[in-house]
Amino acid sequence: MDDGDDIEDRQSSTPTNPADNQTARDLEFEMFYKSEMPKVVAFLMVQGGRAPTATEIAQEAMLEAYRQWDVIDQPRAWVRRVASRMWWRARETERAERPQDALPESGPLLTDDAAAEIEARHTFLAMTRQLPAAQREVMAWTYDGYRPTEIAALISKPPATVRSVLRQAREALRSQNPSVEEAP
């Protein structure tokens, strides 16, 4: 038996594309990441984070989720809870700012509807930054589609407290901008 042939056989059977080595776990996480990463960034921005900080914290939370992937039961809620905790720790250094992204000139690259959507999102983010921290937190979970009972379990507060804080947040948002029909 020639050792050179054995080495050649093993090398030819080894995939050359790293993507071929992905496990089902990796593929599952990749799908989760692609679906949830932008939503986690938005979740953090509703809590008051600026886009670069929210993106960085969301990335750190996703990295931690990947490390813990095999033991996480509810990854969607888990990654938001971790990101939220990271945000609250980091916000000490985060300066509250109004969105600085300038709206591009309306033209072929941006429709009037798209410009209105961007403006509405910036207005909403600016309004939520005026809320007390507890109201911002509950509003972020609500904006992301969670119901008060789910939020209560995730942030370890009684459901009645979450509903009360949500009601106060909605009232505060309406008082800031009476033209707002219904906040999330």
Steps between C-alpha positions, in 0.01 A plus 500: 500500500640836396461772766492766230182351349330491842570868559378588153173306554427680829574837348276437201213398729536814714262775384682805368206733561460589872124528444496124431612444859199678647296294737124507535559707814698757301238519228221538755689780673579668168129511412419637846774763471391621157139524613548649845813720487327804343208457740730491804671819379159668465401367844805668654442823309148523642659470844708806416814369335657667201534278194877431530475412869184295449668308217809429707299382801272288281809340346641421846166350606490289183853376565398396850189332356719301261717386790192392698293384201464139614346595835276794403130409501353825365774666295291798384422609857838388634705715262283806571530451875880470473521799264277704730723426800809591298330822390411601856861443607636694201254787513698670775746602230237546228403862445136554417483651154238570244538303179761667283429324172400761247219407268625469146344727245179357365571361160532181308693327780246582771126509454279738696362202693850383592596851612185523710577163658855608589371826643233318704758254636732785602211684664399186690858436617540862612169479688593174675829652615295747704334218696630379836720190476234254618250630243762484223580141591136387496433695180800332332367153582151605386634650177672169437171311522493371856181506709498642856487154660802388297688820583424456870656154500803618304580802718388344831219747572135432585272509193290777657812714538596445137148591382507814716843605372389434141185709550712785646745477208221515245342798677836677512557438128152629417558811712828567315328469166119511508486402132627154595194279481637193671849414612597132492 
